């Protein structure tokens, strides 16, 4: 497993677009076990006051979830790209239930940067890479697909270089998780199959996607954080590949 790496073309996709999909990384048997655990959890009932797309918090740190990263080629791929990062001890269980929808889908699907919830306290929870595992087939758009805005990692690097990283704390609009001063390109809804892996640079603007299919969208997201990032959270905002030694050459 330690020899698993991205191809040159896949690295180019990550560098250029800010994300890459790698097919068939997670074995189907592990996908099924994770879905079984999730279905068991939601079968016990979802609290009436639940909000957001995150579910089954009691499973986040269980091996049926964390093994999807730690005991598949996903870990070796991140090792080859990022090198030294904090151990991955939990995964976000992100479900999208079907939505009955009339008319055209909204243009704004909730595009955002992660880690903006504590800006009012002067805290930015950035990290290095968002790593997603598809647990259900998503064969067409608007099936709850992970939605990305290609090239926004580069746009935000330029913006932080121009304005300084602290603009993220000073600009009122960042409380809505992105700046209106950085224009968004057309989004891409990632189509894939259960077991596919998606790796996105932290600064790539993304969204959860609208699900108007007839099936629940199952995905798991892991946040990979280089061990040096916390020493200076500002540095990677203006030098986006600082903590990606596998791409620096």
DRENMI-99981 format. One line per field, with one value per residue (C-alpha): residue in one letter; chain; x, y, z; residue number from 0. Coordinates in pm, whole numbers, plus 32768, in hexadecimal, padded with zeros to 4 digits. Example, Ala and Ser with C-alpha at 12.3 -4.5 7.8 and 13.67 -1.06 7.14 Angstrom:
<sites>
code	a s
unit	A A
u	84CE 8557
v	7E3E 7F96
w	830C 82CA
pos	0 1
</sites>
This chain:
<sites>
code	x x x x x x x x x x x x x x x x x x x x x x x x x x x x x x x x x x x x x x x x x x x x x x x x x x x x x x x x x x x x x x x x x x x x x x x x x x x x x x x x x x x x x x x x x x x x x x x x x x x x x x x x x x x x x x x x x x x x x x x x x x x x x x x x x x x x x x x x x x x x x x x x x x x x x x x x x x x x x x x x x x x x x x x x x x x x x x x x x x x x x x x x x x x x x x x x x x x x x x x x x x x x x x x x x x x x x x x x x x x x x x x x x x x x x x x x x x x x x x x x x x x x x x x x x
unit	A A A A A A A A A A A A A A A A A A A A A A A A A A A A A A A A A A A A A A A A A A A A A A A A A A A A A A A A A A A A A A A A A A A A A A A A A A A A A A A A A A A A A A A A A A A A A A A A A A A A A A A A A A A A A A A A A A A A A A A A A A A A A A A A A A A A A A A A A A A A A A A A A A A A A A A A A A A A A A A A A A A A A A A A A A A A A A A A A A A A A A A A A A A A A A A A A A A A A A A A A A A A A A A A A A A A A A A A A A A A A A A A A A A A A A A A A A A A A A A A A A A A A A A A A
u	8000 8122 8172 801A 803B 7F82 7FE5 8084 7F38 7E79 7F73 7F48 7DCF 7DF9 7EEE 7E1F 7CBC 7CEF 7C54 7C72 7B9C 7C47 7B62 7B3C 7C1F 7B45 7ADE 796A 7958 79C9 78D1 77B6 781A 7826 76D1 7640 76B9 7630 74DF 74C9 750A 740D 7313 730C 7289 730C 72CF 71B9 729E 73B3 744B 754B 75CB 769D 760E 7661 775A 7781 7822 791D 7A3F 79E2 7AC4 79B0 79D6 7B44 7BC1 7B3D 7C69 7D64 7D54 7D28 7E0A 7D73 7E74 7F9A 7F2A 7F1A 8069 8103 8068 8073 8173 814E 7FEC 7F29 7E8D 7D30 7C51 7AFA 7A2C 7905 77D8 7730 75DC 74FA 7393 72C0 7217 70D5 711F 7055 70EB 7257 735C 73F6 753C 75D4 75FE 76A2 7803 78F3 7A44 7A49 7AAD 79FB 7913 79EC 7A61 79AB 7AA2 7BCD 7BF8 7C27 7C0C 7CBF 7D6E 7E2A 7D49 7BDF 7BCE 7A7E 7A10 78D7 7802 76EE 76EA 76B5 768F 75FF 75EE 74FF 7523 75BF 770F 783F 784C 7991 79F0 7B29 7C50 7BCA 7CF3 7DCF 7CDC 7CD8 7E50 7E6E 7D67 7E14 7F62 7ECA 7DFD 7EC0 7E43 7D9D 7C98 7BE7 7BB1 7B6E 7A88 7923 78B7 799A 78A1 77D7 7906 7987 79DE 78FE 7A3A 7AB3 79DA 7965 7990 7885 786C 78BB 77E5 78C3 782B 78AA 7870 7877 79E3 7A6A 7B4D 7B4D 7C6C 7C3F 7D2B 7CA7 7C84 7BB0 7A51 7955 77EC 7722 763F 74C8 742F 72F8 7336 726A 7389 7447 75A3 76A3 77FF 7911 79FF 7B4F 7C11 7D86 7E5E 7FD8 8091 812B 7FEC 7F85 80D4 8077 7F18 7F4F 8077 7FC2 7EB6 7FBA 8094 7F92 8081 8158 80E2 80CE 8233 81BB 815A 8277 8360
v	8000 80EE 80FB 817D 82D3 83AF 83AD 84DF 8534 8516 85FB 86F5 86EE 8733 884F 88F0 88BC 889A 873F 85E4 84AA 8358 8235 80F6 8145 80B5 7F45 7F04 7E27 7F4B 8032 7F3E 7F19 8093 80C0 7FAB 8058 81A6 8111 8068 81B7 8281 8166 81AF 8309 8464 8571 8661 878D 8705 8802 87E6 86BF 8618 84E0 83BE 8476 8342 828C 8399 8300 8194 80B6 8068 81D7 8229 80EC 817A 8262 81BA 805B 809D 8136 8288 82AA 824C 8348 845D 83ED 841B 8574 8611 854C 858D 85D4 85A0 8447 8431 83CB 8423 8457 8538 8465 853C 84CF 857E 850B 8530 8680 86BA 87E1 889D 8989 89C7 896B 8A96 8B1C 8B45 89EB 8A6C 8AAA 8AD9 8AB2 89D0 8A41 8B91 8B4F 8BF8 8D2B 8E05 8D7C 8DBA 8C46 8BB5 8A3B 8A0A 88C3 8826 873E 86D4 8561 84CD 8364 8323 821D 8223 8235 8398 835B 84AC 8615 8681 853A 85ED 85F1 8690 87D9 8890 89DC 8999 8A7E 8B35 8ABD 8B94 8CBB 8CB8 8C97 8DD2 8E82 8E2E 8E9D 8FE9 9032 8F6B 8E2F 8EF8 8F72 8E2D 8EB9 901F 8FFF 8FE9 8F0E 8DED 8D98 8D0F 8C32 8CD9 8E32 8EE0 8F87 8E3C 8DDC 8C76 8BAC 8AB5 8993 8828 8718 85E8 84AC 8364 820F 818A 8159 8280 8377 84F1 85C9 8742 8855 890A 8A53 89BE 8A46 892D 88D8 87A8 87A6 8785 8629 860B 849A 8381 8308 837D 8405 8361 83F6 840C 8533 8532 866F 8636 8734 8750 874C 88A5 8957 89B5 8A62 8B6F 8B4E 8C7F 8BF5 8AF1 8BEF 8CB0 8B83 8A79 8956 899D 885F 8785 8706 8602 8718 880C 8771
w	8000 8045 7ECF 7E6A 7DC9 7CD6 7B6A 7ACB 7A23 7B6A 7C16 7AFC 7B2D 7C9F 7C61 7B4D 7BC6 7D3C 7D4B 7CB6 7CB7 7CD3 7C77 7D40 7E66 7F7B 7F64 7F31 8065 8141 8095 80E3 8250 827C 81D9 82B0 83EB 8374 8315 8468 850E 8447 846E 85E1 8590 853D 8645 85E6 8619 8539 844A 8337 826D 837D 841D 8504 85DF 86BA 8593 852F 85EE 85C3 84F2 83FA 8397 83DF 8334 81EC 8201 82E6 8253 80E0 7FD6 8032 8148 806D 7F66 806B 80F7 7F9F 7F73 80CD 8190 8305 8379 84B6 84DB 8449 8568 84E6 83AF 8362 8300 81F9 817D 8085 8089 7F4D 7F2E 7E73 7D96 7C91 7B94 7B45 7C4D 7D01 7C79 7DD3 7E69 7FA6 7F27 804A 80F1 8222 837C 838B 84B2 85BB 84FF 85FD 86FE 861E 85D5 8478 8460 8318 82C5 81A2 80D9 80D0 8080 8021 7FF6 7F2B 7FD7 7ED1 7D57 7CD9 7B63 7AFE 7B7A 7C8A 7D45 7E6D 7DBB 7E59 7D9B 7D5A 7CBD 7BED 7C1B 7D4A 7E17 7D38 7D40 7EBB 7ED1 7DFD 7ECE 8016 7F87 7F1C 8055 8156 8204 831A 8224 8278 83D7 8372 8245 82C1 819F 8205 8315 81EF 81A7 806C 7FE9 7EEC 7E67 7DD5 7CA9 7C8A 7B49 7ADC 7BD1 7B83 7C20 7C4C 7BBB 7C43 7CD8 7E3A 7E9F 7DD8 7E8B 7E64 7EDB 7EE2 7F4F 8081 7FC2 7EAD 7ED6 7EE6 7F3B 7FA0 7E74 7E47 7E47 7D6E 7D26 7DC2 7EA2 7FD4 7F8A 8070 8092 8198 81B6 8265 82AD 828C 8341 8317 8462 8424 83BC 851F 855A 845D 83D1 82F4 8230 8159 80F7 802C 7FD3 7F87 7F44 8077 8125 7FEF 7FBE 7EC4 7DD2 7E05 7D05
pos	0 1 2 3 4 5 6 7 8 9 10 11 12 13 14 15 16 17 18 19 20 21 22 23 24 25 26 27 28 29 30 31 32 33 34 35 36 37 38 39 40 41 42 43 44 45 46 47 48 49 50 51 52 53 54 55 56 57 58 59 60 61 62 63 64 65 66 67 68 69 70 71 72 73 74 75 76 77 78 79 80 81 82 83 84 85 86 87 88 89 90 91 92 93 94 95 96 97 98 99 100 101 102 103 104 105 106 107 108 109 110 111 112 113 114 115 116 117 118 119 120 121 122 123 124 125 126 127 128 129 130 131 132 133 134 135 136 137 138 139 140 141 142 143 144 145 146 147 148 149 150 151 152 153 154 155 156 157 158 159 160 161 162 163 164 165 166 167 168 169 170 171 172 173 174 175 176 177 178 179 180 181 182 183 184 185 186 187 188 189 190 191 192 193 194 195 196 197 198 199 200 201 202 203 204 205 206 207 208 209 210 211 212 213 214 215 216 217 218 219 220 221 222 223 224 225 226 227 228 229 230 231 232 233 234 235 236 237 238 239 240 241 242 243 244 245 246 247 248
</sites>
